[in-house]
């Protein structure tokens, strides 16, 4: 099967096309990490990454081999790149994903899992709605059994 690629370069940019493009960009922007600022804290040998709502994470350089191999001067020269999703040091051709750095921290990973589980638990899926209706017909959510098997 052959799929013919389309060339959208000749498409006229009407207000509707522009609006669709902006909406698509906003959806993509919401789904990923976009840091606003980066500071190296020499006293604690850590990087502070700040986000749009002024929350920040502080990552100890010693925990990351890519960063601990850098000199103090090079750490001061680190900057944000790729729309705030990575740390870069162009002189060394170093590009490190912020999400990847966060995923290497077990406590940060546990926080992310907890937040995700909490969020997903609040979602109303068709399966949850059906289970809720069935439980309602039976008089409510079934009681949990204790370890001994009794209610």
RAJODA-V165731 format. One record per residue. SS is DSSP state (@ for helix, = for strand, . for the rest). PHI is phi in whole degrees, 0 to 359 (NA if undefined). NEAR is the number of other ideal C-beta (glycine too) atoms within 12 Angstrom. Layout:
# RAJODA-V165731
SS/PHI/NEAR  SS/PHI/NEAR
This chain:
# RAJODA-V165731
./NA/3  ./250/4  ./252/5  ./275/6  ./286/7  ./258/8  ./253/7  @/268/11  @/291/8  @/266/7  ./290/13  ./289/10  ./271/14  ./270/10  @/304/10  @/291/12  @/297/14  @/297/14  @/297/13  @/297/16  @/295/17  @/295/15  @/297/14  @/296/14  @/297/16  @/293/14  @/295/12  @/294/14  @/295/16  @/293/12  ./271/12  ./215/19  ./278/29  ./223/25  =/286/36  =/258/20  =/208/21  =/222/33  =/225/24  =/269/29  =/253/21  ./297/15  ./298/11  ./254/15  ./50/21  =/219/26  =/254/37  =/253/29  =/249/36  =/250/22  =/250/21  ./302/16  ./268/9  ./74/11  ./284/14  =/213/20  =/238/25  =/240/24  =/248/35  =/293/22  @/302/30  @/299/16  @/281/20  ./230/27  @/301/13  @/299/27  @/271/31  @/289/18  ./284/15  ./279/25  ./281/17  @/304/16  @/297/13  @/293/22  @/296/33  @/295/19  @/272/18  ./302/38  =/220/25  =/275/27  =/214/21  ./51/19  ./58/18  ./81/24  ./260/27  =/211/28  =/259/39  =/227/25  =/224/27  @/297/14  @/300/14  @/259/19  ./54/10  =/257/23  =/224/20  =/237/35  =/293/25  @/294/37  @/299/24  @/295/21  @/297/32  @/294/30  @/291/20  ./280/21  ./264/21  @/302/12  @/298/17  @/295/24  @/296/17  @/295/14  @/299/16  @/299/20  @/297/16  @/296/14  @/296/14  @/296/14  @/298/13  @/296/12  @/296/11  @/295/13  @/293/12  @/275/11  ./293/13  ./258/12  ./261/12  @/303/10  @/295/11  @/294/16  @/297/13  @/294/13  @/297/16  @/295/17  @/297/14  @/297/15  @/297/15  @/297/13  @/295/12  ./267/12  ./99/9  ./122/11  ./296/14  ./296/14  ./290/11  ./283/9  ./275/9  ./279/8  ./298/7  ./280/6  ./95/7  ./265/8  ./271/9
